[in-house]
C-alpha cells in the first residue's frame, strides 16, 4: 500500500502549479571532498553514516511499542472514560511511531539481520497500523527511484499544490471524520479478496488484537486503537506527507523534489518522530538510518547545497504556503 493509497487524492486537485524553489536559491556547489555531484556522501563518509545500530534499535523498537500498545494497555487497565480518551489522543503519535519505524524496516535499516528486520517491521510495527510492509516497500522504492516521475505511485498525492484553503479543509475533514480510512479499508478488503497473502496477514494480526481485547474484557481498547488510526493518524499522515513533497516536481536535483522544513520539538514529537522530518537527507541517501539523518543534513548545509533560502521556518509556514492557492516561496 503506497502513501497515495493511504491518502486518496482530492478530486478537486488544481492544475499544475508548484512550490519548487527558484533556481537562484539552488547554488551549484557540488561535488565536494565529502559529497558527490548528486549530494550523496562519498565512500568514507557514507560508511560512517550507513552503520545500523542494532542494540540501540532494539530499545527504540521497545519504546515505540510502549508508546502505542503500552498506552492502550494502560488505558484498559485503568478502564475509565478519561483513560480511554487520553489513549485516543496519544495514539495519534502511537500510530506515527509505528509507521515511521515500519518505514525504517521497509528500507532494511532497522536491523542488519534481514529476517529480524522484516519480522519486527511487519508483525510488530507495520501490520498493527494497517501497513502491508512488503507491498509498501515495493511502492516506496519506486517513489525513491524517481520522485514525481511517471512510475512514482504517490505522484497524484503530491501534485496540484498549492491548493485553495477550502480544498485543504475538505481534505483534512475527510481524514478527521474517517472517510479516508474507509477508502483505505476498502483497498485492504479488495486485496484480501484478490488473494494477497500479506493483506490476509494484516487482517489476522488485527483479529488477534481484537481477540485479546475481548478475552480480557476490554473491547474499548481496540475501539480506541482503530478510532485513533481512522481519524487523528489520517490527519497527521497527510500533514506530514504533503510537507515532504507537496507541490514539488520531477528532477535530478532533489532540492526540487523534497522540501526542507526546520524541525521543532513539538513537530518531532507528534508528527515526525525518529528524524523523519530531515526528509531531504533521506532522499539524498535512503540507505542512511534515521539516527544519522541530521548529521547528513548538516553535511549538506556545510557544503552550501542546502541554504536558508529553501528552508521553511516551521511546518505552519509551509502549510500556509501550500494552502494559499498560489505559489509562495519559503520564508528565510
N, C-alpha and C positions, 0 to 999 in steps of 0.2 A: 504494500500500500504506500503510495507516494504522498508527499505533503499536499499535492494538489487534490488527491482523492480525499484526504482528511479535511481539507478546507475548500469546498466547492466554489468555483469562481462565480462572481456576480454576473448574472445575465445582462446587467446594465453597464458592464465594463465599457469605459470610454475608449476612444481610439488612440492611436499611437502618439503618446507624449511620454516624456520620461523624466527621471531625476538624476541623470548621468552628470557627473561633474564636468565643467567646461575644460577644454583642452589645456588652457593656461594654468589650471590647477593641478595638472598631472606632469610634473617635471620628468624629463628623460635623464635619469641619473645612473642607470644600471648598464652593465654589471659593475659590481664592486669586488673587493677581495673576499667578501663573505657571501655574496648573493649573485646568482646568475642573472642573465638579461630578463628572465621571467620572474625574478624576485625569489626564486627557490633557493634555499640555503645550499651552499657548496658542501662537498662531502664531509669535511671535518665538523663543521657546524651542524650539518644535517644529522650526523651520527649522534651527536650530543642531544639534539632536540627530540630525536625519534625514540629514545630509550623508554621502554614501558616499565613503570614501577609496579611490579606485581603485588608486593606486600602492601604497599600504600593503597592500591586499588581494592584489595580485599576489605580494608577498613572503609574506603569510600563507598563500596557497594553495601556494606552493612549499615552505614549511615543513611544511604538512600532508602533502604528497606525500613529502617526505623522511622524515617520521616514520611513514610507512606503507609505500609502495613502496620507499623507501630502506632501511628497516630489513630488509625481507625480501631485498632485493638484496644487502645487506651480509652477511647470514647465508648466502646462496647462494654468495657469493664466498669466504667463509671455509670453508664446506662441512664443518662439524663438528657433532657432536651438540649441543654446548653452544651453538653459534651459532644453530642452529635452535630450541633450547629457549628461548634468550633472546628470539629474534624472536617466538616464540609468545606469551610473556608481554607483550612490548612492543606487540604488535599488538592487545591489548585496548584500549590507548589509541589505537593507529593507526586502528582502526575508529571509535573515538569522534570523533577529529578529522575524519575524512572525513564521517561522518554529520552532525556539527554544522555544518560548512561547507556541506554539501549542503542542510541546513535553511535556512541563510542564503541560499543561492541560490534555494531554493524561495520564499522571501519577496521575491526580487528585490532583495536588499540586498548582494550580493557585488560586482557591477559595475554602473555606470549603463547601460552598453550591454547591452540585454536579450539579444541574440544571444550575446555573450560570456558573460554571466551564466549562460544556460541550457546552453550547450555545455560549459563548465567544470563547472557544477554537476551535470550529468547524466553525462558520459562520464569525467571525471577524479575526481569525488568521490562521486556517488551510485551509479552502476551498479557500480563495483568492489566496493562493500559491500552490494550487493543492494537498493539503494533505488531503486525506479522513481520518479524525481523528479517527473515530471509528474502521475502518479496521486497521489503523496504530497501534492503541492501542493493538489490539489482537496480531498482529505480533510482536510488540515491547516487549510485556510482555513475549512472548515465547523466545525472544532474551535474556532478563534478566534472565529468569529461568535457562538457560543452554547455556551460551555463547559458540559459536563454536561447540555446540553439534549437533546431527543429526536433532533435531527439530528446530534449530535456522534458521529462514528464511533468515538471512543475511550471512550465513556461506560462501556461494560461493563468496561473495563480498570481504571478508577479507582474504581468503586463497590464497596461491600462492606467498605471499610476503616473501622476497624482489623480485622485478622484474627487468629486464634489463631496462636501460634508454629508449631504443627505444619503449618498450612496454608501459612504463609510458607516454611517449609523445603521443602515439596513443590514450590512454585512455583520456588524457586531451584534445586532439584535437577533439575527438568525443563530449566531453562535450562542449567545447568552440564554436563549429560550429553548435550546436543544434541537432546533430544526436541522442544523448542520450535522449534529450527532446522528440523527435519524438516517441521513444520507450515507454516513459512514457505515452504520449498522447494515443498511441495505446492501452496500458493496460487500460486506463481510458475509452476509447470508447468501448472496449471489455466488461468492467464491466457494462457500461450502457446497452449495448445490452443484457447482461446476466440478466438484471432486478435489478441491485443494486440500491437501493433507495439512498444510500449515494453518489454514483457516479453521479446520476442524480442531487442531491443537489449541488454537486461541479459545474457541468455544469450550473445549474440555477444561482448560485452565479456569475459566470463569464458572463452569459447572462445579468444579471442586471448591472454589471460593464461596459460591452460594451454599453448597452443601455444608461447609464448615460453619457458616453463619447460622444456618437453620438448626444444625445439630446442637450448637451452643446456645440456642435460644436468643440470638441476636441478629435477626434478619435485617434490621435497620442499618447494620454495619455495611452490608452490601449496597443498600439503597444510597447511603452516603457516598460510597466509592463510585458507583455508577452515576449518581446525580452530579457530583462534582466534575467528573470526567466529561459529562454531557453538556456542561454549562461553563463553569469557570475555566476549565482547561481548554475548551474550544476557543474562548476569548484570548487567553494567554498565548495559545499556539498561533493564532492569526497575528496578534500584535508582534510576536517575535519574528514570524516568518516574513512578514512584509518589511520589517525593519532590516532584514538580511539582504533582500534582493528586489524589493518592490520598486518598479519604475526604472530598473537598470536595463542594459542591453547586451547582446552577444558581442564579445570582444576577446582578443588575446590578452589584453591588459585587464587584469582582474579588478583594478580600481574602477573599471566601468561596468563590472558585473555585480559587485558586492559593496554594501555600504560600510562606512566606518562611523561608529557611534561611541561616544565617551561612556564608560561604564561606571554607574553609580552603585553603591552598596545595596540600595533598595531594589534596583532593577536586577542585580545579580542574585538577590535572594528570591524574589518572586517569579521572575520570568526567564532569566538567562543564567542559571546555575552552571557550575563546572566550566567557567570561562567560555561558554559558547557564544558570548557576545563579542569576543575577538574573532569575528567571523571572516574578515578578510584574510587574516593569518591562516585560518583553517582552510580557506580555498587556495591560498598560495601553495600550501603543502598539506594535503589531507592525511598524511602519514604522521603528523605531529600530535602526540597525545594532549589531552586537554590541559594538563598542568603546565605545559611549555608554550601554550599559545600566547600568553602575554610577553614572554621572552622573544618569541619570533616577531610579534608586533613591534616590540622595542627595536629590534634589528631593522625592520622596515622603516621606522621613524628615523633611526640613526643614519640610515643610508640616504635620507632625504626623499625617499619614494612615497612615503605617506606623510602628508603635510597637514597643518591645521585647516587649510582651505577645503579639504574634503571630509573633515570630521564634524559631525553634528554634536553639539554640546550635551545633548540629552536625548532620550527616546521621545520625550514630549516634543522637542524641537523637530525631530524627524517626522512624527505623526502630523504635526501642523503643516509641514511641507507636503507630506504625502496626501493630505486631505484638503488642500487649498483649492483644488480644481484647476490649478495652473502650476507649472514647474517653479520651484523655489530652491535657490542654491543653499548649501549648508551654511550655517552661521559660524563665523570664525571667532 
